[in-house]
Amino acid sequence: MKLIVAYIQPHALNDVKQELYREKVYKLSVTNALGCGQQKGYTEHYRGVEIEVNLLKKVRIEVAVNDNFVKPTVDAIVKGARSGDIGDGKIFVLPIEETIRIRTGETGTEAVG
């Protein structure tokens, strides 16, 4: 079992969701996030004052999958989020030690679904 965490551009969220659904990955969590990476942000002027904006809006997607769904899930996120421009995002794949479904008490791969 793996936890896939992806940070993507907000405008790419619908494309990523569609690609995940095509791969039969339906369970995900989405959170608004702020962050910076290689983009480093930008500067703008507000009321005559120059302001450096280095925390940019991102979307964090978390998907818990069984091992056989890791590659299709990662490929779907990349396909939906890639524009070829700097700031497309990052994907992290983390191991999950244990999963428990609260409603039924199922554990392990059955709990992930």
C-alpha angles and dihedrals in degrees: 000000000000138000112220114202118187131182111202141162112279093236090058095058097095092048091049092049091051091050091048091050090051087057091049093250104139105155116082143135122225125197132176111240141178122220149132136220134153090339090069093197129258142263127245137175120243118181091339095310122112111231125192112217108196101154106077129191114264136165121233116210121192121192125175111204140168116253095263091058098051098090096042090048094049091045091051092051092049092047093050098042105037116107096152092242127116111270099039089134145242137272125210124192114202131180119247115216097196140352127200125187105218097206097054105016091237115156137199123007093349090060093053092053 
